Amino acid sequence: KMNIKIPPGTSSHYKIRVPGKGVNARGLAGDHIFIVKIVTPKKVPENVKKILMDLQNTLDLKSSVESSVKQSQSAKIRDAIFNDWSEIFGMTDAPRFIKFITLACCLYLIFIIISIII
């Protein structure tokens, strides 16, 4: 059994790494990676809607909700690509520009390989 703290504002597909709690290989425990999945209900009872609206008004969450809704589809795709590539290369804590440079180099190498093959 393990307790994990999920940071406030965590969105779906966020990865939480717990060092030393993964599968044992050659006597050493690897890292256990949890992927957060946020599921929103399709039907919400009216009394729950009222409670959520009161909470939203109390905490002034309207601006953060609006900004997350306005996030463009291309930004969501870009973030997903950066997160996946960062995980592949083990750079989850690297600055965003390093992630971008690594992704650009990988795409460039793929382009060169395809050009040679064709």
C-alpha positions as CSV (number, residue, x, y, z in Angstrom):
1,K,0.0,0.0,0.0
2,M,1.3,3.4,-0.9
3,N,0.1,7.0,-0.4
4,I,0.8,9.5,-3.3
5,K,0.2,13.2,-3.1
6,I,-1.3,14.6,-6.3
7,P,-0.4,18.2,-6.8
8,P,-3.3,20.8,-7.0
9,G,-4.2,21.6,-10.6
10,T,-3.1,18.2,-11.9
11,S,-4.6,17.4,-15.3
12,S,-5.3,14.1,-16.9
13,H,-2.3,12.1,-18.3
14,Y,0.1,13.7,-15.8
15,K,2.8,11.2,-14.8
16,I,3.9,10.7,-11.2
17,R,7.2,8.8,-10.7
18,V,7.8,7.0,-7.4
19,P,11.5,6.0,-7.4
20,G,12.4,2.5,-6.1
21,K,8.8,1.2,-5.9
22,G,8.7,-0.5,-9.3
23,V,9.4,-3.9,-10.6
24,N,12.6,-5.6,-9.2
25,A,15.2,-6.3,-11.8
26,R,18.5,-7.9,-10.8
27,G,17.9,-7.1,-7.2
28,L,17.1,-3.4,-7.8
29,A,13.6,-1.9,-7.7
30,G,12.8,0.3,-10.6
31,D,10.6,3.4,-10.6
32,H,6.8,3.0,-10.5
33,I,5.1,5.5,-12.8
34,F,1.4,6.4,-12.2
35,I,-0.6,8.1,-14.9
36,V,-3.4,10.3,-13.6
37,K,-6.7,9.8,-15.4
38,I,-9.4,12.3,-14.7
39,V,-12.9,11.1,-15.6
40,T,-15.8,13.6,-15.7
41,P,-19.3,12.1,-15.3
42,K,-21.7,12.4,-18.2
43,K,-24.7,13.0,-15.9
44,V,-24.5,15.1,-12.8
45,P,-27.5,15.3,-10.4
46,E,-28.9,18.8,-9.9
47,N,-27.9,19.0,-6.2
48,V,-24.3,18.1,-7.1
49,K,-24.3,20.8,-9.8
50,K,-25.5,23.4,-7.3
51,I,-22.7,22.4,-4.9
52,L,-20.1,22.6,-7.6
53,M,-21.3,26.0,-8.8
54,D,-21.2,27.3,-5.2
55,L,-17.7,26.0,-4.8
56,Q,-16.7,27.6,-8.1
57,N,-18.1,30.9,-7.0
58,T,-16.5,30.6,-3.6
59,L,-13.0,29.8,-5.0
60,D,-13.3,32.1,-8.0
61,L,-12.5,29.2,-10.4
62,K,-14.2,30.7,-13.4
63,S,-11.1,32.3,-14.9
64,S,-9.0,29.1,-14.6
65,V,-11.9,27.0,-16.1
66,E,-12.3,29.5,-19.0
67,S,-8.6,29.5,-19.8
68,S,-8.4,25.7,-19.8
69,V,-11.4,25.5,-22.1
70,K,-9.8,28.1,-24.4
71,Q,-6.6,26.1,-24.8
72,S,-6.4,25.2,-28.5
73,Q,-6.4,21.7,-29.8
74,S,-3.0,22.2,-31.3
75,A,-1.6,23.2,-27.9
76,K,-3.1,20.0,-26.4
77,I,-1.4,17.9,-29.1
78,R,1.9,19.7,-28.7
79,D,1.8,19.2,-24.9
80,A,1.0,15.5,-25.4
81,I,3.9,15.1,-27.8
82,F,6.4,16.9,-25.5
83,N,5.3,14.8,-22.5
84,D,5.6,11.5,-24.4
85,W,9.0,12.3,-25.9
86,S,10.2,13.6,-22.6
87,E,9.2,10.4,-20.9
88,I,11.0,8.3,-23.7
89,F,14.3,10.2,-23.1
90,G,13.9,10.4,-19.4
91,M,13.7,14.2,-19.4
92,T,10.6,14.8,-17.4
93,D,12.2,17.5,-15.3
94,A,14.1,19.2,-18.2
95,P,13.2,22.8,-19.2
96,R,10.7,23.1,-22.1
97,F,13.3,24.4,-24.6
98,I,15.5,21.4,-24.1
99,K,12.5,19.1,-24.7
100,F,11.8,21.1,-27.9
101,I,15.4,20.9,-29.1
102,T,15.5,17.1,-28.5
103,L,12.2,16.6,-30.3
104,A,13.4,18.8,-33.2
105,C,16.6,16.8,-33.5
106,C,14.8,13.5,-33.5
107,L,12.3,14.6,-36.2
108,Y,15.2,15.9,-38.3
109,L,17.0,12.5,-38.0
110,I,13.8,10.7,-38.9
111,F,13.5,13.0,-42.0
112,I,17.1,12.3,-43.0
113,I,16.6,8.5,-42.6
114,I,13.5,8.6,-44.7
115,S,15.3,10.7,-47.4
116,I,18.1,8.2,-47.6
117,I,15.7,5.2,-47.9
118,I,13.6,6.9,-50.6
